[in-house]
Amino acid sequence: MINSIKDIIEIARKRGVKRLAVACPDDRNVLSAVDRAKVSGIVSPILLGDKSGILAVAEELSIDLSDYEIYDFPVRAEACLEAVKLVSSGKADLLMKGLVDTAVLLRAVLDERFGLRSGKVLSHISVMELPNYPKLLSVTDAAMNISPGVPEKRQIVENAVSMLSKLGLDNPNVAAVCAIEKVNPKMQATLDAAELVKLNKSGELKNCVVAGPLGLDNAISEKAATIKGITDPVAGHADIILCPDIEAGNILYKALSFLTYAKSGSVVVGAKAPVVLTSRADCEDTKFNSIALGVIAIE
């Protein structure tokens, strides 16, 4: 059983060195994380962006780039598109966002000519090691799908379940969290949660156990579930928190990251190749962990 971010890093090391295309790495935390992953034997980086800026950051950090592949694309949108091209052509195994707006990178990822569309819904998953939770907890979707309906949420769950299976966790507990634990026709998230439970029980949504609607408290706290009289076996034991929309997902991810100092790694899955996608405010450790998770996500 994988119980820590350290375990994830060890799994990534065992996968062998993968080729990582980094768009716009002229940032201290990005370049530090990438170099750390290189030294750790996890990736062989390809840097695409403003070469003068990349070299300046490397000099500040005393990072030797003499054996790096570096391509000079001063325009960030162009750097993103060229990085995507490397991945779509098979010259790189995965993509990483550097110091660039997520929207700019995603336009390249979704480009009809060179992009990484697979026909599936793309979704963001963060795997988190929390100080007061006995196992890894995954949060989805904090960055991609703004207001998903049931069909999209089903695929978001399937993406998360597939990611966790690569970490050795089969049949994870999925908590569809909402503001309340009962179905309320005026609250669409509760209706969606109930529909996902039906799909799971009918066998259409496989390889997991879905419960909902659940509040966040009773999704992760057995005590809270008991107080509220919730007897669903998933309650208090969630492996995956399915958020109702991007607002809730993003707030939850950042609250856990900055208030509980959770260790985490994040990746976009559902594309032809993983996309390492972190916040520009995330620290070096989070970016390094995300590279490791992205390596494991490679099909």
C-alpha positions in Angstrom: 0.0 0.0 0.0 1.3 3.5 -1.0 0.9 5.7 2.1 3.2 8.7 1.4 4.6 11.0 -1.2 8.0 9.4 -0.5 6.5 6.1 -1.8 5.4 7.9 -5.0 8.9 9.2 -5.6 10.3 5.7 -5.2 7.9 4.3 -7.7 8.8 7.0 -10.2 12.5 6.2 -9.8 11.8 2.6 -10.6 10.0 3.5 -13.8 13.3 4.6 -15.4 14.2 8.0 -16.8 11.4 9.7 -18.8 11.7 12.6 -21.2 10.1 15.8 -19.7 9.2 18.8 -21.9 9.0 21.9 -19.7 7.3 25.0 -21.1 8.6 28.3 -19.7 10.9 27.0 -16.9 12.4 30.4 -16.1 11.3 30.2 -12.5 13.3 29.3 -9.4 10.9 26.7 -8.1 10.2 25.1 -11.5 13.9 24.9 -12.5 14.9 23.7 -9.0 12.3 20.9 -9.1 13.2 19.9 -12.6 16.9 19.7 -11.8 16.2 17.7 -8.7 14.1 15.3 -10.7 17.0 15.0 -13.2 19.6 14.4 -10.4 17.2 11.8 -8.9 17.1 9.8 -12.1 13.4 10.4 -12.7 13.5 12.5 -15.9 15.6 13.8 -18.7 14.4 17.4 -19.1 13.9 19.4 -22.3 13.5 23.1 -21.6 11.6 25.4 -23.9 11.2 29.1 -23.3 13.2 32.3 -23.0 16.7 31.0 -23.1 18.3 34.1 -21.6 15.8 34.0 -18.7 16.3 30.2 -18.2 20.1 30.7 -18.0 19.7 33.7 -15.6 17.6 31.6 -13.2 20.0 28.7 -13.5 22.9 31.0 -12.6 21.1 32.3 -9.6 20.6 28.7 -8.4 24.0 27.4 -9.4 22.4 24.8 -11.7 24.7 23.5 -14.4 22.6 23.3 -17.7 25.5 22.2 -19.9 23.9 18.8 -20.5 20.4 20.0 -20.8 18.4 20.3 -24.1 17.3 24.0 -24.3 15.2 25.6 -27.1 14.8 29.3 -27.3 11.2 30.4 -27.6 10.9 33.9 -26.0 7.1 34.0 -26.6 5.4 31.9 -24.0 2.5 30.7 -26.1 5.0 29.5 -28.7 7.1 27.7 -26.1 4.0 25.9 -24.9 3.0 24.8 -28.4 6.5 23.5 -29.2 6.6 21.6 -25.9 3.3 20.0 -26.7 4.6 19.1 -30.2 7.5 17.3 -28.6 5.1 15.2 -26.5 2.6 14.5 -29.3 5.3 13.5 -31.7 6.8 11.0 -29.1 10.0 13.0 -28.6 9.0 13.6 -24.9 6.9 11.4 -22.6 5.2 14.1 -20.5 4.6 17.8 -20.4 5.2 20.3 -17.5 3.8 23.8 -17.0 6.4 26.4 -15.9 6.0 30.1 -15.4 3.0 30.5 -17.7 -0.7 31.0 -17.3 -2.6 27.7 -17.2 -4.9 28.9 -20.0 -2.0 29.5 -22.3 -0.6 26.0 -21.8 -4.0 24.4 -22.1 -4.7 26.1 -25.5 -1.6 24.3 -26.7 -2.6 21.0 -25.1 -6.0 21.2 -26.8 -4.7 22.4 -30.2 -6.5 20.4 -32.9 -3.3 20.2 -35.0 -0.7 19.2 -32.5 -2.4 18.8 -29.2 -2.9 15.9 -26.8 -6.6 15.3 -27.0 -7.6 11.7 -26.5 -11.4 11.9 -26.7 -11.6 11.7 -22.9 -12.4 14.5 -20.4 -9.1 16.0 -19.1 -9.1 16.4 -15.4 -6.7 17.5 -12.6 -5.9 15.2 -9.6 -3.9 16.1 -6.6 -2.6 13.3 -4.4 -2.0 14.6 -0.9 -0.2 13.4 2.2 -2.0 15.1 5.1 -0.7 15.4 8.7 -3.9 14.1 10.3 -5.2 11.6 7.7 -4.0 8.0 7.9 -3.6 7.5 4.1 -3.1 9.5 0.9 -6.1 11.6 -0.1 -6.8 12.6 -3.7 -8.7 15.8 -4.6 -10.3 16.2 -8.1 -10.9 18.5 -10.0 -9.2 21.7 -8.9 -8.1 23.1 -12.2 -9.7 21.9 -15.4 -13.5 21.4 -15.4 -15.4 24.5 -14.4 -18.9 23.2 -13.8 -19.0 19.5 -14.8 -22.3 17.6 -15.1 -22.8 13.9 -14.4 -21.1 12.6 -17.6 -18.0 14.7 -17.0 -17.9 13.8 -13.3 -18.1 10.2 -14.2 -15.0 10.6 -16.4 -13.3 12.6 -13.7 -13.8 9.8 -11.3 -12.6 7.2 -13.9 -9.5 9.3 -14.5 -8.8 9.4 -10.7 -9.4 5.7 -10.3 -7.0 4.9 -13.1 -4.4 7.2 -11.5 -4.7 5.5 -8.2 -4.5 2.0 -9.7 -1.1 3.0 -11.0 -0.2 3.7 -7.4 -1.3 0.2 -6.4 -4.7 1.1 -5.0 -7.6 -0.9 -6.4 -11.3 -0.2 -5.8 -10.8 3.2 -4.0 -13.5 4.9 -2.0 -14.9 8.0 -3.8 -16.7 10.6 -1.8 -18.9 13.0 -3.9 -18.8 16.0 -1.5 -21.4 18.6 -1.3 -22.6 21.2 1.3 -25.1 18.8 2.7 -25.5 15.0 3.0 -29.0 14.7 1.7 -30.4 15.1 -1.8 -31.9 18.5 -2.3 -33.6 19.3 -5.7 -32.4 22.9 -5.3 -28.8 21.8 -5.0 -27.5 20.3 -8.3 -24.4 18.9 -6.7 -26.5 16.6 -4.5 -28.5 15.3 -7.5 -25.2 14.7 -9.4 -23.8 12.8 -6.4 -26.9 10.6 -6.1 -26.7 9.8 -9.9 -23.1 8.8 -9.7 -23.9 6.4 -6.8 -26.6 4.8 -9.0 -24.1 4.5 -11.9 -21.6 2.8 -9.5 -24.2 0.4 -8.1 -25.4 -0.6 -11.6 -21.8 -1.4 -12.6 -21.6 1.4 -15.2 -19.0 3.3 -13.0 -16.5 0.6 -12.2 -13.5 -0.2 -10.1 -14.4 2.0 -7.2 -17.0 2.5 -4.4 -18.9 5.8 -4.7 -20.8 7.5 -1.9 -22.7 10.8 -1.9 -23.8 13.3 -1.3 -21.4 13.6 1.7 -20.1 16.6 3.5 -16.3 16.9 3.6 -16.3 16.3 7.3 -18.1 13.0 7.1 -16.2 12.0 4.0 -12.9 12.0 5.9 -13.9 11.7 9.6 -15.5 8.5 10.9 -16.4 10.4 14.1 -18.2 13.1 12.1 -20.1 10.5 10.2 -21.2 8.7 13.3 -22.4 11.9 15.0 -24.6 12.6 11.9 -25.8 9.0 11.7 -24.2 8.2 8.4 -23.4 4.5 8.0 -22.1 4.3 4.5 -18.8 2.4 4.6 -17.1 5.1 2.5 -17.8 7.7 5.2 -14.7 8.6 7.1 -12.5 6.5 4.7 -12.4 8.4 1.4 -9.5 7.9 -0.9 -10.8 10.4 -3.5 -12.7 13.6 -2.9 -14.8 14.4 -5.9 -15.5 18.2 -5.7 -18.8 19.6 -7.1 -17.1 22.2 -9.3 -13.8 24.0 -9.9 -14.4 26.6 -7.3 -14.8 24.1 -4.5 -11.9 22.0 -5.8 -9.5 24.9 -6.1 -10.3 26.3 -2.7 -10.0 22.9 -1.1 -6.7 22.2 -2.8 -5.2 25.5 -1.7 -6.6 25.3 1.8 -5.0 21.9 2.4 -1.8 23.1 0.8 -1.3 26.3 2.6 -3.1 25.7 5.9 -2.2 22.1 6.7 1.1 22.1 4.9 0.1 19.0 3.0 2.7 17.3 0.8 1.2 16.8 -2.6 1.7 16.1 -6.3 -0.7 17.1 -9.1 -1.2 16.1 -12.7 -3.7 16.4 -15.5 -4.8 13.0 -16.8 -7.1 11.9 -19.6 -4.9 13.3 -22.4 -2.5 11.3 -24.6 0.2 12.0 -22.1 0.3 13.4 -18.5 0.5 17.1 -17.9 2.3 18.2 -14.8 0.2 21.2 -13.8 0.8 23.0 -10.5 0.0 26.5 -9.3 2.7 29.1 -9.9 2.6 29.7 -6.2 3.4 26.1 -5.4 6.8 25.4 -3.8 9.7 23.4 -5.2 8.7 20.2 -3.3 5.2 20.2 -4.7 6.5 20.7 -8.2 9.1 17.9 -7.8 6.4 15.6 -6.3 4.2 16.4 -9.3 6.9 15.4 -11.7 7.1 12.1 -10.0 3.4 11.6 -10.1 3.4 12.5 -13.8 6.0 9.9 -14.5 3.8 7.2 -12.9 0.8 8.4 -14.9 2.5 7.6 -18.2 0.6 4.8 -19.9 
